[in-house]
Amino acid sequence: MSAAPDPEALRRPELYVNREFAALEFNRRVLELASDPAVPPLERLRFLCLSCTSLDKFFEIRVGGLKERLEHGTTYLRRDGLSAVETLAGIARTAHALVDEQYRVFNEALAPELASHGVRFLPRGEWNPAQTRWARSFFRNEVLPVLTPIGLDPAHPFPRILNKALNFIVEPSGVDAFGREAPLAVVQAPRALARVIRVPAAVEGTGRDDFVFLSSIIHAFVGDLFPGLELLGCHQFRVTRNTDLLVADEDAEDLLRAVEGELASRPYGDEVRLEVAQGCPPHLVRFLLNRFGLTSEDLYEVNGPVNLNRLSQVAELVDRPDLKYPAFTPGRPRHLRRADGMMAAMRRGDLLLHHPYESFAPVLELLREAAADPAVLAIRQTLYRTGPDSPVVDALVEAARAGKEVTVVVELMARFDEAENIKLANRLQQAGAHVVYGVVGYKTHAKMLLVVRREEGRLRRYVHLGTGNYHPETARRYADYSLFTCNARIGRDVHQVLMLLTSPGARVRTSLLSVAPLGLHERTLELVRREAEHAAQGRPARIVAKLNALVEPEVIEALYAASCAGVRVDLLVRGTCCLRPGVPGASENIRVRSLVGRFLEHARVFLFANGGKEEVYLGSADWMERNFFTRVEVLFPVTRAALRRRLAQDLELELADDRYAWEMQPDSSWRRAAAAAGISAQEARLASLAQVLSGS
């Protein structure tokens, strides 16, 4: 039996990875796929854009929050021991290297390879006469009418610069119509214009998949905006701002209006980063930095267009299946192919679906069936992200109009989806549904659907619980699980949680569900510590946890203690991991892996050996402070033995992946576990799906 570790020894700062640094390491793993020759070229372009988009959000939220704390005098010391100043300095070093690598990948690898397949980005310096004539015509007819250059003088102050918008700083020379020496000017590219434009194939010397950047067209003809003046320079720039919404509890008498008010100001939050095209003269760079109150640490000089994110349009515009992942059709289990409906299938036993390999359609079918069924009395659901024009909302609207009692908990503070959620909330209310916004100060992140049906003189509850959102589009790109059950205890628990979200009530004791912030943290620690006790007594002890992020220090400390007790711990952490594996005296028995591939691994799955009586849980929560303490989350057991075995097999397949897996090292770096003919869990599942669909 292992000696109990010293708790203080497991709290040493060197055992905890800085959260921000860990998040940037995930970005690096995504970017590596943009260089992987085994990935189709247009998919590599998507991974490059995903890396850029992820880095944008990192600056908007994480860097914005750090700078805000500094401004308010908060030191921001965490378990890793780094202050906000030290963290920002480390972010700058890593982020500058990441940005340089993003542009190197595009300029030296992706653009040439795509060009070899006939997908070209035409730089303005290489346009032939016919392409130049087309570009000039496009500028005059489509761009010039919506551009407004702003001269920077006392009568024309520096314009408000939208978050992440494309802008140009222009340096004209000469005397204007009023006899003044021409000042500097700013030209803002309207967001309504596409940033990447396909050149018509009819233009001489042009292929069917040739594109130019809007920035190239504006740059080529910007002189038309300053007639009679010489231009000494024209340079792209982009500003990233803090976009986190802050709705204080005391200001939230009407949460909907408070969020709407914050959304109006989001594009103009505090500046956190300045990007400029390489070649921008030092005096203009200094001018922009001073204007935005930024330092050289916040400056990113890029070798290309200042917004590579917009290249994602190209992957959609180019119809080249040979340059993309093979298309697939999500499967449908045989027992769901009967004509008697979802509720009948659920009465036969619990169901588990693995999206996107298995279709998300049964979730919609359950809703539509409930809307049309006269025996259904009520539908209650949480919505975190569901997308515009959502078929989920369509079904709820249909149910409300059919006279069902429809109650929807809409999370207004779902980051970057706030505006869409306000629209769908209004639409639901207009249809007669009851719409509430959860509990102020706690995001409703749990994914729950409850249908109440009268059957033979009693009420039966039908429940769907998921690890992902009720979003049919992301269900084709995110790997998540759906559990359908008529388990009476789970039904009562879900009912109680939904009641707490819609009306005041005392804390209730749930039977099978663990709920944040009402005990999920304590339950998680209890489950981890129970494995340590089993190991100490010589009983089977193992933990396998699959999640998006591992940050919360008490859980990390408990995992270290479990490792010291002899528990084998396998962690599948897709994104941010603040635990260090393989450290002597702390984590010798812990292995951390990250799967990054075609689909975004989004599920939260937790397996505990429990002395031989294995338990498996699914949930909506990562092991982070926000999920445990400032969000409403649920963790639910998988009670059917066959489904537990299936989930255990899924976890083992992912632990065996050596094609798209990275392994975390004790120094917190990541090493790809790549093998030329290795196992890809995602590809294995797609191959299995193809066999099922073909009937073989």
PyMOL commands that set and color helices and strands:
alter all, ss='L'
color gray80, all
select helices_A, chain A and resi 9-11+13-15+19-33+41-71+84-116+124-126+129-146+214-225+249-251+255-268+282-292+296-298+308-317+321-323+334-336+342-347+361-372+391-401+418-430+474-476+488-502+520-536+553-564+610-612+625-629+641-656+681-694
alter helices_A, ss='H'
color red, helices_A
select strands_A, chain A and resi 119-121+150-151+167-173+185-188+196-198+209-213+230-241+271-277+299-302+351-355+376-383+405-410+434-436+443-444+448-455+458-466+478-485+514-516+542-547+568-573+590-595+600-601+604-608+615-619+631-637+661-664+670-672
alter strands_A, ss='S'
color yellow, strands_A
deselect
rebuild
show_as cartoon
